[in-house]
Amino acid sequence: MRLQQFRVKNYKSIKEEIEIYIDDIVVLIGPNNSGKSTILDAYEKFASLGSSRNLTVHDFYNSDISVPIEMCGVFTDITDTDIRTLGGEKWFYNDDPLDRRNMARKYGGDWEEKDIQLESKRYYCVKWIWSDAEKAAQKQSYGFDEALGVRVFSDGGSGGLDTLLQSRIPQPIRISPDKSMDETKKIIISFLKEDAKDELLKTGESKAEIIQKIQDLTDTLMKDSKEKIDGLLRQVSESSASVFPGLELELNILSKDPVDAEVMVSDSNLSVKMNGVSSSLLENQGHGVRRSVLWSALQILTHESHTRDKIKKAKGKPVSVDKKQYILLIDEPESFLHPPVIRGARESLYNFAAQNDNWQIMATTHSPIFIDLSKKHTTIIRIEKDKALNKTISTDELSFSDEENESMKMIRLCNPMINEFFFYDNIILVEGPTEKIVINKICEVLGADYHIIDCLGKGNIKTFARILNHFNVNYVVVHDSDIPKCIKNGSVSGNGAWGTNVSIMNECIKSTSPMVFIQIPHFEGMFFGDFSPTNKVGTVISILSKGTSPEYDLILEKYTKILSKDPSVFVKSNEEMIEMYNAFYVANKPRIEALKNPETWMV
C-alpha cells in the first residue's frame, strides 16, 4: 500500500480543499503568502495520524475551531494482506481518474494512443478531522454503506489502520531556511549514518541479532562506521569545496551506539576547516556553507546508494526492500545559495529522489531553476490565493519524446531561467530574438506586462504550447510562416519550417483560447517588405530606437493588437494560414519571381 495523494482543507491559510499528488518530486510555486509552506506544514500534521501535538487554535482557518481541519489520504498498490488487515473489500474502491494518472506514470501520457489497455487498481481512503486543538483527530474511513447503497465516510471504519499506515506513510523530514543548526546537523548526520548502516549491515542480520551474538562487535562497528562516514565526509568536503575552496568537514562521534542515528546525532559534532586551519562548528558557519554541505551530502549519498544497488544487481543479490519511506520537505532550496550552486542543488535534489526509491521530495520555490521538465515522475503545482485557480502539471502526462527531452535540456542550458513562465499568466511564445526585442519595446511603450518566452527556434514552440495547455494557462504565439519549399542538394524540396506551421497550430487549438499570430512570410517581409533579410536583429533595433518611421508605425499597430488580444489578428486554422499565404503570394508575385529560386515560394 502506497500513499498516492492527500487533501487538506481549513488548515492555517487554506480554506477550500487542496489536493496534492504525491510524486517522486513535487514542486510548489506561487506568490508569497499563497500557502505553499502551509502545504508542507499540513503534510507533517497528516503524517502524525491524527495527533493534536503542536496544534493550536491558530492552525484552524481564520482561528475558527467551529470549522474543523480535514486531512485525507488516498492509498494505492493494495495487497491482499492490506485488505485482510483493514477489514475486507468494503473499504476499497475503484477510481478512474487515478487509474489514468497511474497509467501515465507507468507508460507515459500517450498510453491511450499506444493502444495500452487501462489497468484498474483499488484504492483506500482515510480522513482525520480535528475539531478541537487539544484533542486528537476523529478518524474516518471511506467505505460502502449497504443501507444507503453508496460510499460514505464513517467514524472509525476499518480496523488495524494506524499500525499499517505508520509504515506506509512517508515520514517527513523538514528543511527550511530558518531551521536551527542542531536540526540541520541532525539531518546531515542521519543521512550519513543511514548510508553507512546500509553498507555495514549488508549481511541482512538486524542490529539486535548482531549485538546479541557478540558484544565485542560494538567496538568493531564503531570503528567501521566512523571510517565509512569519514570516507563519505571527504567526498562531501570535495563537493562543497567547489563552491567554498579549502572547505573540509570533520565529524566527532562521542556516541557508543554504532548504528542508532538518533543516539549518535545527539552526541556528535560537525566541524568545518578552511584551508586546513580555523576549525569551528558547522553551526557557526554562514547559511550558504550550511546549505552547500547539505546539498553535497545529498549528492554523494545518492551516488553511493545508486552504486551499491548496481553492484548488488550485478551479483544477483536483491536490492534492499521494505526500507522505511521518507519525504523530504524543503522550503525554498535556493535560499542562501550562489547561482551556480543552485543548479547543482537542483540536480542533487532530483537525482536523490530518482535513485532512492524510498525517498520522495516536496519543495517550495521562487526559482525557475528548480523546475526541470525533463525529469520523469515530477509534478509542479502553482498555488494561488484563490485556490480555485491552482494549476498542476505532471511530466509523466506530458510524455515528452527523447528528442523533446533533449531539446528541453538544451534550452535550459542556454537559458537557465526559461521555466520562469510557470510563475506568470500573460505569456507570449516567440521563435527567436527578433520578436522578443519587438515585444519588449512595445510593452514598454504601452505599459503592458507580458512574460516573453524565446523558444530558441520555431520547432520548440509546439512543446511549450503543450506544456501550457497541460498547465491550463492561456498564451499568445507569434511565429513566421516561412516559405513552402527550399533548395536541398541542388533540387527543390519541402521546407521543414513550413511543415512546422501545422504542428504548432494543431497544438495551439487545444488551448481554451487559441491566439496565434503568423508573420507572412516572416517578420522582415511583413513589416519591412524585405524578402531576403540580412542583419535582422540589427535592423529591428535601429528602427525601434528611432521610433518614427512607417515601419515602426506598422509594427506598433500590429503588435498593439497582439498585446491587447484583438481576435482580428489571430489565425484560427491551418487552412486560414494557407489562404493568407496564397493572398500574399498573389499580391507580391512580380517581386517573388524576380528573386533567386522563386519556385520555393509556391505552395
N, C-alpha and C positions, 0 to 999 in steps of 0.2 A: 504494500500500500504506500502510495507516494502523494504528497501534497501537490496539487496542481494549481489551485488558486485560493485566495482568501479575500473576503469582503469586509468592509468596515463602514459604520455609519454612527453619527452623533458622538464622535470622539474628537476632543480638542477643537481644531478649526474645521473638521469635516462634519458636515450635516447630512447631505444626501449620500447614499451608499456609493462607495468606490470599489471597483472590482480590480484586483491585481492578479495577473497571471504569473505564476512562479516559474520563470525560465532559468536557464543557466546564468544569464546576465539580464538583469532588469535595470534600465537606466531611466531615472525620473528627472524630467526637466520641467521648467516653468518659471514664472516670475516669482519674486520674493513674496513670502507670506501666502503662498498658494496652497501650502500643505504638504510639500514634498517630504520634509523631515518628519512631519506628523505621521506619514505612512510608515516610515521606519520605526517610529515610536509604537505605532499600532501593531506592527509585526512582533515587536518584543513583548507586548502585552498579550497578543494572540498566542504566542508560544508558551505563556505561563499557564495555559489551560484553565483559565477562569480565576486565577489568583487575584486578590484585592491588594496585594503588596504594592506599595508606592502609588496606589491610586488615590486621587484627591477629587474633591468636588469640582475643581477647575479642569479636570480631564473630561468632564461632561460638556457637550457642546453648549456654549453660552452659559456654562456653570449651572445648567438646569438639570437637576437629577430626576425631574419628573419625566424626562425623555431619556430612556435607557441607552447605554452604549451597546452596540451589537457587533460581534465579530464572528465570521462564519468561514469555515474551511471546507473545501471540496477535495476529495482524495480519489486517486485512480490507481491503476495497476493492482486491482483487488485480487487476492488469492483465496482459495477455498478455506484456508486456515483463518484468514481475516473474517470471512463470512460466518464461520462457526463461532469465532471469538466474540463477534459483535451481535450475535443473536439471530442470525438467519437472513433469508432473502428479502424480507420485507423492508430492510433498511438500505437496500441497494437499488439503483435505478439507471436508466439509460439517458444520455444527453447528446443529442445530435450536434449542436454547436461545438461542444468539447471534443466529440469524436473527430470532427473536421479539423479542429486545431491540432489534435494529435496526429492526424494523417499528414498535415503539412509539416509537422516537426519530423516525422519519420521518413516521408517520401518527397517532400518539397511542396510548395504551394500549387504546383501544376499537376498534382496527383490525379485529378479527375481527367485531365487531358491525356494522361498516360494510360487511361482505362484501368486504373487500380481500383478494386472494389473497396467500398467503405468498410472499415473494421470497427465494429461496435464494441465499446467497453462498458463496464459497470462502474458506477460512481457512488461515493458515500459522502454525505454532507452532515456536518455538525456545527452548532452555533452556541456561543456563550453570550449571555445577556447580563450586564451589570446595571442594577437598579439602585445600588447603594455603594458609596465609595468605601465603606468599611466592611462590606460583606463580599464573599466570593460570588462569582457569577452563577447564574442558573444555566445549566447545560440543557440544550435541546437537540434532538436528533430528527432527521428528515426521513420519515417512513410512510408506508402505505396504511391509511386508515380504512379498515374494511367497512365500517359503518357509513362513512362519508363517500367511500369509493374513490378517493383522491389521495395524493401525497400531501402531508402537512408536517409542520414542526410540532413535536410534542415534548413536554418536560421529561428529563431523564433519558428516556428512549433506550437505545441499545446498551447492553451490558459489556463489561470488560474493556471499556473505551479508554479510560485515562492511561492505563498501563501500556496499551498498544500504541496510542498516539504519542506517548512520551518518547518512543523510539522512532516514530515516523515523521514527526515534525522537525524540520531542520532547526537546530539550536542556534539562536542569534549571537553573533559576536559584533559588537558595535564599535566603530571607529569614527570619531568626529573631530573637527579642528580644535575644539576646546577640551578634548579628552585629557585627563590628568596623565602625567608621565608614568605613574605607577601602573595605570591601566594599559598604556601603550607598551610598557616594558613587559607586562604580563602577557600581552598578545604575542609579541615577538618571541619571547622565550617559550611560550606554549607551542608556537609554530615549530620552532627548532626542536623542542622536546618530542613532539608528536612524530616528527620525521625520524629522529634518532630512535625512538621507540619502535617504529615500524621496521627499521633495519635490524635493531638488536634482538627483537623478539620474533624473528622470521621463522623460528622453529615451529611456531603455532601453539606453543605452550603459553598459558597465561602467566602473568606476573606472580600470582599466588602460588601456582604449581612450581615455578622455578624457585621461589624463595623457600617454600616448604621442603623442596628436595635438598637444598644445601644453603645454609645461611651465609656461608663464606662467599657465595656468588654475588652478594651485595657489593662488596668492595670491587670485584671484577667488573660488575655492571657500571658502577660509578666511574671507574677508570675508562671503560669503553665508551660510556655515554659522554663523558667530558671530551674525549678525543674526537668522537663523532661530531659533537656540537662545535668544538673548536675548528674542525675542518670546514663545517658549514659557515661559521662566522668569518673565516678567512675569505671565502667566496663572496659573502655579503659585503665585507670590507672592500674587496676589489671592485665590486659593482658600485658601491657608494662613492669610492674614490674617483670614479669617472666624473662625478659632479663636484665632490669636495676632495681635491687632491691631498694625499697624505693621510686620509682618514683611516683609522684602524680600530676595530672593536675587540673588546675582551669581555669574557663572562666569568665572574667569580661565583662558583657554586658552593654554598655553605650547607645546603640540604644533604641529608644522608639517604634520601629516597632516590633511587636511580631512575625511576620511570614515572613517578607521580608528578605531573606538571604543576598541579595546584600547590603541593608542598614545596616543590623546588622553587617556583616563582617567588613565593613569599619570603624566601631567604636568599635571594641571589641579586647580583647587581650587574648591569651592563655599563661598561666604561668605554670612553672614547679617547683615543690618542690622535693628535695631529702632528704629522711628521716625526713620529716616534717619541714625542715628549708631551708634556702637559696633559697627563691622564686625568680625566674628570668624568663624573657620572653622566650618562646619557640624558638624564632629566635636566642637567644644567646646560644642555646644548639648545640651539635655536630650533624653531619649529621646522625649518627646512631640512636640517640634519635629521631630525627625528623621523619625518615622513620619508625622506630618502632611504633611511635604514629600513623602514617598514616595507617599502616597495622592493628594495633589493632582497629582503628576506623572502618575500612572496615569489620573486623571480627565481631565486636559487632553489627554493624548496619545490617549486613547480618542476624545474628541470630534474631535480633529484628524484622526485616521485615518478615522473614520466620515464626516466631512465631505468629505475628499479623495476617498474612494471614491464618494460620492454624485455629486460633480462629474464624476468620470470616467465614471460610468454615464450621466449626463445628456448628456455629449458623445459618447457612443457609444464611449468608449475602454475597453479591457479593464482590469479591476482586477488588481493585481499577482498573479501566480501563482508557484508554486514558491518561496514565501517559506520561509525557514528556520523550522522548527517549534520552539516553546518550551513549557515547562511551568513555571509559577511555583509553587514550593513554599514555603508560608508557615506558619510556626509561630505560632499564637496572634495573628492580625492585630489583635485588640482590645487587645493589650498597650500600656500607657503612654498610652492614648487617653482623652480626656474623653468621657463618654457620648454627647453629641450628635455627636461626631466619629465614633464607632463606626458609627452609622447611615450617615453619609456614606461611610465607608470601605467598608461593605458594598456600597453602590450602585456605587462606583468599581470594586470587585473584580468584581462580576457583569457590569457593563457592559463592562469591559475584555475579559473572555472572550467575551461575546456579540458584540462589534463588531470583534474582531480574530481572524479565522479561523485564524491561525497560532499562537494562544496558547491554552493551557488552564491551569486553576488547580487545585491541590490544597492544601487548607488544613486545619490542625488548629485546633480552637477549644473553649473552655469557655463561650462566649457564645451564647445562643439568638438574639441579634440577628443573628448572621451566617448564620442559616438562613433562606432565602427560598423557600418552596414555590411561589410564583407565577412563578418563573423556569424557563424550559424548559432541557432538557439539563443538569439538576442531579442529582447523586447524593449521598445522605447515607448515611454508613456509621458505625454505632456499634461501636466496638472494645471488646471485653471482655477481661479477663484470661484467661477461659476462651473461647478462640477459637471453640468450637462454638456460643457464644451470640451471635456477631456478627450484626448486623442491617443490612440495606441497603434503601434506598428510592430510587426514581427518579421525578422529577417527570414524565417522559415516560410512564411506565407508569400514573401516577395519572390522566393525561389529564383535567385539570380543564377544564370549560367556561369560556367567557369570563366568565359570571356568577359562577362559583365562584372564578375567579382574582381578580375584583374584590372579592368577599367576603373572600377571604384577605388581600388588601391592606388593606382597611378594618379588619379585625380586628387586623392587625398595627399599624396606625396607632393604634388605640385601646389596644392592649396590646402594646408592643414586645417584651415577654418571653414572648409567647404560645407560642413554639416551645420553651419550656423542657421541655415534656413529652417531647421526644426523649431527654432525659437521665434519665428515670425509668422504673420498671416498674409501680408501683402508681398507676394513673391512673383518675380519675373524670371523666366528661364531664357537665356540667350546663348547663342552658339559660340560667341567669341568676344574679344576685347572691344571691337568697334561699337557694338550695340551697348555694351556695358558703359563705355565712356559717354555715349549719347544720352542714355537714360539717367545716369548720374547728373549730367548737366541739366537736363530738362526737369528732373526732380528738384534741383536747386532753384531753378527759375520759378517753378510752380509752388514750391514749398511742400511737395509731395513726399511721402515716406514709403519707400519700397525697398525690399531686400532683393538684390540682383544676383543671380547665380550664373557665373560664366561656366558653362558646361564643358568647356575645353573641347569643343567640336560638336558639330551638328548631330553626329551619331550617338552622342551621350544624352541628348535631350529626352529621348524616349524613356531612358532609365530613370531620370529624375522625375519625369511626369508620372511614371508608375509608382515611385515612392510616395509622391504627394497624393496620388489617388488613394493609395492604401491608408495614408495618414489623414485622409478626408480634409485636405486643405486645398482651396481653390488657388489658381495660379494663372499667369499670362505667359504665353510662349511667343517669342519673336525669333524668326529664322528666315534665311534666304530660300527661295525656291530652287536656285541654281538652274542649270540648263539640262535638257533631257539626255544629251549624249556627250561623249568625249572621244578623243583620239587615243587609242592604245595600240602600241606596236605598229603604228602607221595606218591603222584602219579604224573606222567608226565603231564605237561600242557604247553600250548603255552606261550612263553615269550613275555610280552608286549613290552620290549625293542627292540625285533626283529621286531615286527609289526610296531614300530615307524619308522623303515627304510623307509617303503613305504610312509607314510605321509610326511616325510621330503623330499624325492625325488620328490613326486608329487607337492610339493610347489616350490622346487628349480628349476624345469624345466620350471617354468613360468618366470624365470628371462631371460633377454635378453642374458645373458652369463652364463649359469649354470656351477658351479665349485664345485663339491662335492668329497672330498677325504675320503674314508672309510677304516678304520683300521680293518683288519680281523684277529682274532675275536675282538681284542681290541689292545690298544697301546702296552701293555706289551707282548702280544702274537706275534704281528708283529715285534717288534724291539728287544725284549729280549728272545723270544722263551719260555716265561713263561706263561703257560696256566692257572695257579692258583695263580695269583699275590697277594702279601700282601705288606703293606707299599709302595704303588705305588709311591706316591709323593716323599718320601724319597729316593727311588731307582733312580728316574729320576734326582733329584737334585745332587745326588752323581756322576752319570755318566756324567752329563753336566759339573759339576765342574772340573772333571779330564781332560776332553777334548781330551783324547786319548784312544780309545778302539774301537773294531769292532762295538759295539752297537752305540757308538757316531757317528762313520763314517756313519752308515746306517741311523741314524736319520738326520744327516746333509745332506746326499744325497737326501732323500725323501722330507724333508721339504724345501730344497733349490728349488726343482722343484715346490712344492706347492706355495712358495712365488713368484717365477718367472712366475707362472700361466702356467706351462707346461701342455698342454692338455693331454699328455700321462698318467698322474697320476690320472686324474679325472674320476669318474664313471658317465656314462651318462643315466642310466636307472635302474630300479629295477631288470630287467631281467639280466643285466650285473653284478649287485651286487651278485645275486644268483649264477651265473656261477662262479664268482670269489670265493665265499664261498665254492662251491662244489669242486673246484680245490684245495683249501686249505685243505678241509676235506680229500680228497683222498691222498694228499701228506703227511698228518700227521695222518692218520688213526691208525697206530700202537700205537702212543703216546696217542691219544684220547681214544682208547679202554682200555688203562691202567689207565685212570682217573676214579674217582668216578662218577657214573651216566653218562656213555658215551652216553647213548641214548638221552640225552638232546642236544647233538651236531649235531644230524641228522636233515636234512631239512624235 
